[in-house]
Amino acid sequence: MSSSELRNFNEKRLRINKIGMMTLGGWAIGNIAVSGFSLRNASGSNKHFHQMNVYWNAVNLAWPVSDITEL
């Protein structure tokens, strides 16, 4: 593989990674919003489900944020 082919391959890989991280971040924000809103009226196991969903998606949101900010 030549140097230019390797550079092109890497650029494509980085674009795909960025799209994936943006998708994961958007999905996480949506899940946090829906479950956060649903927590207002939830009780019992439904409340625990929405709490878990918010926490899990906070972790999912941390990945794209750290990728964007390149910590």
C-alpha positions in Angstrom: 0.0 0.0 0.0 1.5 3.3 -1.0 1.7 6.4 1.2 -1.1 8.2 -0.6 -3.4 5.1 -0.4 -2.7 4.7 3.3 -3.5 8.4 3.8 -6.7 8.1 1.9 -7.7 5.0 3.8 -7.0 6.7 7.1 -9.0 9.8 6.1 -12.0 7.6 5.2 -11.7 5.7 8.5 -11.6 9.0 10.4 -14.8 10.2 8.6 -16.6 7.0 9.3 -15.5 7.2 12.9 -16.8 10.8 13.2 -20.2 9.9 11.7 -20.4 7.0 14.1 -19.6 9.1 17.1 -22.1 11.8 16.0 -24.8 9.1 15.6 -24.0 7.7 19.0 -24.1 11.1 20.6 -27.4 12.0 19.0 -28.9 8.7 20.0 -27.7 9.2 23.6 -29.1 12.7 23.8 -32.4 11.5 22.5 -32.5 8.6 25.1 -31.5 10.9 27.9 -34.3 13.4 26.9 -37.0 10.8 26.6 -36.1 8.9 29.7 -35.5 12.1 31.7 -38.9 13.3 30.7 -40.5 9.9 31.5 -39.0 9.8 35.0 -41.4 12.5 36.1 -44.3 10.1 36.1 -42.6 6.8 36.5 -42.6 4.5 39.5 -41.4 1.1 40.5 -39.5 -0.8 37.8 -40.4 1.7 35.1 -38.6 4.4 37.2 -35.6 2.2 37.6 -35.5 1.5 33.9 -35.5 5.2 33.0 -32.9 5.9 35.6 -30.7 3.2 34.2 -31.3 4.4 30.7 -30.2 8.0 31.6 -27.0 6.7 33.3 -26.2 4.3 30.5 -26.6 7.0 27.9 -24.6 9.5 29.9 -21.7 7.0 29.4 -22.6 6.7 25.7 -22.6 10.5 25.4 -19.1 10.7 27.0 -17.5 8.8 24.1 -18.4 11.2 21.3 -17.7 14.2 23.6 -14.3 12.9 24.4 -13.7 12.1 20.7 -14.7 15.6 19.7 -12.7 17.3 22.4 -9.8 14.8 22.0 -9.0 14.5 25.7 
